[in-house]
Amino acid sequence: MHYLQNNRAKSAPLILCLLIVGALQAGVTEAEIVDPTKRALHLSETLPNQTLKEHLQSCALGDFYPTDFSIAHRGAPLGYPEHSREGYIAAAEQGAGVIECDVTFTQDLALVCRHSQCDLATTTNILQTPLAAKCSKPFRPANGHQPASATCCTTDISLAEFKTLCARPAHSNNQAKTVAQYLAPQRSPVVSAPLACGTLMTHAESIELIDALGRKFTPELKQPMVDMPFTPGFNQGAYADKLLEEYRAAGIAPSRVYPQSFNPDDIWHWINNHPDFADQAVWLDARGRRPGFQSSTADFAALQKQGLNIIAPPMPMLLALNDVGKIVPSTYARQAKSAGLEIITWTFEAGDPMDEKNWLYAPIATAMTSEGQMLQVLHVLANDVGVRGVFSDWPGTVTYYANCLMGLNRQN
């Protein structure tokens, strides 16, 4: 195991984690192992806040513990294929206390881990296999102003067929003339040779793996891309029920599970029909992306009265700039906290923070003067907004911050 290449002190909880992860990695021969703290230290070099920079760098030889503040977004997709066995193991190695499986279903109603029901064309190698013939929309090369495209859904194939595929980086070339050109390789800032063929996971397999890793679970019920009910009896409610039943079947305590959805009807369904999971249901609130959206304390209070405890907006809904250009909590953030809601946010380490097209930093774009400024964003989210957790595409950075500055040195 290569967890601490910078000679960090090893604690008893970490040693136990290393043994578990090391055993699981025995069958993962291609995955590159990387130091989970190196990225945070690299980012700190360009952090303008000198006090914060020095504090973070002073923790370089400190203990490294898993923490629930660090939530793995689809595994560790900055360096590994999303929702792959290898990515989940990497996320645990980086100290993520909670790991996400985005849940959708196959033609034969098996629950599997995919970010979208119809993303197989770019997140797997399906276009390079005979199963390409089953895709809803076959590969179409770029032609003039028409970009290259393909649509392949989990509902196009059976579970057995799904399991024959490789997980691959979710990158594509919309100017491609061939499938080979379309499946663009990943360029990762953290892994020198990203996996070309990761191991796909069913939801049940993700439960087994994450449990073995000693972590908690945050499954997201993905919006179906097919008409519901998909088959007689398999309507949205049955779909939501099936997700939770797989945790019960595996003997997982509900207190370890944070079921999430963008669809508020799913949240109310869980709260009203599954009281053992209700306290930890997470509404992914993306209303701020709608033009003209205005939040209110009364709105948040009403949500809490209906039984919602945890709300999860994207980062830009929680951040703003004050009159002197300092990053501060947004009105939304202050209202949600004053109403008593706990907040989780997404997604740290997603995209270039200085890219004007990166919507995750739009409200604070002028303050994003360096890549290291992401750590200032994290500091505001943790210290000023008071979020309980942050989804990240590279969980090690969030874990490092939490270990160093928040006293979150142990998994909750």
Secondary structure, 3 states (H helix, E strand, C coil): CCCCCCCCCCCHHHHHHHHHHHHHHCCCCCCCCCCCCHHHHHHHCCCCCHHHHHHHHCCCCCCCCCEEEEEECCCCCCCCCCCEHHHHHHHHHCCEEEEEEEEEECCCCCEEECCCCCCHHHHECHHHCHHHHHCCEEEECCECCECCEEECCHHHCCHHHHCCCEECCCCCCCCCCCHHHHCCCCCCCCCCCCCCCEEECEHHHHHHHHHHCCCEEEEEECCCCCCCCCCCCCCHHHHHHHHHHHHHHCCCCHHHECCEECCHHHHHHHHHHCHHHHCCCEEECCHHHCCCCCCCHHHHHHHHHCCCCEEECEHHHCEEECCCCCEEECHHHHHHHHCCCEEEEEEECCCCCCCCCCHHHHHHHHHCCCCCHHHHHHHHHHHHHCCCEEEECCHHHHHHHHHHHCCCCCCC
